Amino acid sequence: MKHIITFAGSNSKNSINKQLAVYASSLVNDAEIKVLDLNDFELPIYGIDYEIEHGIPDNAHKFLEYIKSSDGIILSLAEHNGAYASVFKNIFDWMSRIDGKLWSDKPMLLMAASPGGRGGTTVLEIAKGRFPYMGGNIVSEFSLPSFGTNFQNKKIVDESLNTQLLIEIDKFQKSL
């Protein structure tokens, strides 16, 4: 059985991206799913002075170990002001100090959701441009716009968007 980790690039307790990531992971067949929450991996803001004085915090090592021990990653990024949420950027920065190829070439379903009509496409473009240099193996991607309208009762209610996600889930599963 494949071991998949899923998480949102957000620390919101009601993260729409976590809701999407959990829903997407529920569509993966024959896999053990581990849902991670960035709130469980609190870290100081990355800075070289902190690293020199204190070293790399255990939570960065722990999170990276989840990535390395998985067979695949489902990640839904929150978009804050057109970029990664600070909490995601911080854990990303800390992990990159341990291993520059932190994604370890694990197959990845990369997603974003937003309340607006663009569905986090700006942060997706940033990630698609950056992650491959960091060992990212993005095998499928999905954007969910207008979250409040298109996601209800813990699932995507727009048939066309749900079909798109199912196609991306299939690509992801075939890459595992």
C-alpha positions as CSV (number, residue, x, y, z in Angstrom):
1,M,0.0,0.0,0.0
2,K,1.3,3.5,-0.9
3,H,1.8,6.1,1.8
4,I,0.6,9.6,0.9
5,I,1.0,12.7,2.9
6,T,-1.4,15.6,2.3
7,F,-1.3,19.1,3.7
8,A,-2.1,22.7,3.1
9,G,0.4,25.5,2.8
10,S,-1.6,27.4,5.4
11,N,-1.9,27.6,9.2
12,S,-5.6,28.6,9.2
13,K,-7.7,26.4,11.4
14,N,-10.4,26.5,8.8
15,S,-8.1,26.5,5.8
16,I,-9.9,26.1,2.5
17,N,-6.7,24.6,1.1
18,K,-6.6,21.9,3.8
19,Q,-10.3,21.1,3.0
20,L,-9.4,20.7,-0.6
21,A,-6.3,18.6,0.2
22,V,-8.2,16.3,2.5
23,Y,-11.0,15.9,-0.1
24,A,-8.5,15.2,-2.9
25,S,-6.7,12.6,-0.8
26,S,-10.0,10.8,-0.1
27,L,-10.2,10.2,-3.8
28,V,-6.9,8.3,-3.9
29,N,-7.4,4.5,-4.0
30,D,-5.4,1.9,-2.2
31,A,-3.3,4.3,-0.2
32,E,-2.6,5.2,3.4
33,I,-3.2,8.9,3.9
34,K,-1.5,11.0,6.5
35,V,-2.9,14.5,6.9
36,L,-0.3,17.0,8.2
37,D,-1.1,20.4,9.7
38,L,1.5,23.1,9.7
39,N,0.3,24.2,13.1
40,D,1.8,21.0,14.5
41,F,5.3,22.0,13.2
42,E,5.8,25.4,14.8
43,L,9.1,27.0,13.8
44,P,10.9,30.3,14.4
45,I,11.1,32.5,11.4
46,Y,14.1,31.4,9.3
47,G,17.3,33.4,9.6
48,I,20.9,32.5,9.2
49,D,21.8,34.1,12.5
50,Y,19.2,31.9,14.3
51,E,20.5,28.8,12.4
52,I,24.1,29.5,13.4
53,E,23.2,30.1,17.0
54,H,20.6,27.3,17.6
55,G,20.8,24.9,14.6
56,I,17.9,23.7,12.6
57,P,14.8,23.1,14.7
58,D,13.5,19.5,15.2
59,N,10.2,20.3,13.6
60,A,11.9,21.1,10.3
61,H,13.6,17.7,10.5
62,K,10.3,16.0,11.4
63,F,8.3,17.5,8.6
64,L,11.1,16.6,6.1
65,E,11.1,13.0,7.3
66,Y,7.3,12.8,6.5
67,I,8.1,13.9,2.9
68,K,11.1,11.5,2.6
69,S,9.2,8.5,4.0
70,S,6.1,9.1,1.7
71,D,5.4,7.6,-1.7
72,G,3.6,10.8,-2.8
73,I,2.5,14.3,-1.8
74,I,-0.8,16.1,-2.1
75,L,-0.3,19.8,-1.4
76,S,-2.7,22.6,-1.7
77,L,-1.1,26.1,-1.4
78,A,-2.8,29.1,0.1
79,E,-2.1,32.3,-1.8
80,H,-1.4,35.4,0.3
81,N,-0.8,38.6,-1.7
82,G,0.1,36.5,-4.8
83,A,2.7,34.3,-3.1
84,Y,3.1,31.5,-0.6
85,A,1.6,31.9,2.9
86,S,4.4,32.9,5.3
87,V,4.0,29.7,7.4
88,F,4.6,27.6,4.3
89,K,7.5,29.7,3.1
90,N,9.1,29.4,6.5
91,I,8.9,25.6,6.7
92,F,10.0,25.4,3.1
93,D,13.1,27.6,3.9
94,W,14.0,25.5,7.0
95,M,13.7,22.2,5.1
96,S,15.8,23.5,2.3
97,R,18.6,24.1,4.8
98,I,18.6,20.4,5.6
99,D,18.2,19.1,2.0
100,G,18.2,21.4,-1.1
101,K,16.2,18.7,-2.9
102,L,13.6,18.5,-0.1
103,W,10.8,17.2,-2.2
104,S,12.9,14.1,-2.9
105,D,11.4,13.6,-6.4
106,K,8.2,12.2,-4.8
107,P,5.2,12.4,-7.2
108,M,3.2,15.5,-6.3
109,L,-0.4,16.6,-6.9
110,L,0.0,20.4,-6.5
111,M,-3.2,22.4,-5.9
112,A,-4.5,25.7,-4.8
113,A,-8.0,27.0,-3.8
114,S,-9.1,30.6,-3.3
115,P,-12.4,32.4,-2.6
116,G,-11.8,34.4,-5.8
117,G,-12.1,33.5,-9.5
118,R,-8.4,32.8,-10.2
119,G,-8.1,29.8,-7.8
120,G,-4.6,30.6,-6.5
121,T,-3.1,30.4,-10.0
122,T,-0.4,32.9,-9.1
123,V,1.0,30.8,-6.2
124,L,0.7,27.7,-8.4
125,E,2.9,29.3,-11.1
126,I,5.5,30.3,-8.4
127,A,5.6,26.7,-7.1
128,K,5.7,25.2,-10.6
129,G,8.7,27.4,-11.3
130,R,10.6,26.7,-8.1
131,F,9.8,23.2,-6.9
132,P,11.5,21.3,-9.7
133,Y,14.8,22.9,-8.6
134,M,14.1,21.5,-5.1
135,G,13.4,17.9,-6.1
136,G,9.8,18.6,-6.9
137,N,8.1,16.1,-9.2
138,I,4.8,17.7,-10.0
139,V,2.9,15.1,-11.9
140,S,-0.5,16.8,-11.7
141,E,-2.1,20.1,-10.7
142,F,-5.5,21.5,-9.9
143,S,-6.9,25.0,-9.2
144,L,-10.2,25.5,-7.4
145,P,-11.7,29.0,-7.9
146,S,-14.6,30.5,-6.0
147,F,-14.2,28.0,-3.1
148,G,-17.4,29.1,-1.3
149,T,-19.5,28.4,-4.4
150,N,-17.7,25.3,-5.7
151,F,-16.9,23.4,-2.5
152,Q,-19.8,22.5,-0.1
153,N,-20.4,19.7,2.3
154,K,-16.7,18.6,2.2
155,K,-16.6,18.1,-1.6
156,I,-16.5,19.9,-4.9
157,V,-20.1,20.4,-6.1
158,D,-19.3,21.7,-9.6
159,E,-19.3,18.6,-11.8
160,S,-16.9,20.0,-14.3
161,L,-14.3,21.0,-11.7
162,N,-14.7,17.7,-9.9
163,T,-14.1,15.8,-13.1
164,Q,-11.0,17.8,-13.6
165,L,-9.8,16.9,-10.2
166,L,-10.5,13.2,-10.8
167,I,-8.4,13.3,-14.0
168,E,-5.5,14.9,-12.0
169,I,-5.9,12.3,-9.2
170,D,-5.7,9.5,-11.8
171,K,-2.4,11.0,-13.2
172,F,-1.1,11.2,-9.6
173,Q,-2.0,7.6,-8.8
174,K,-0.4,6.3,-12.0
175,S,2.8,8.0,-11.0
176,L,3.0,6.4,-7.6
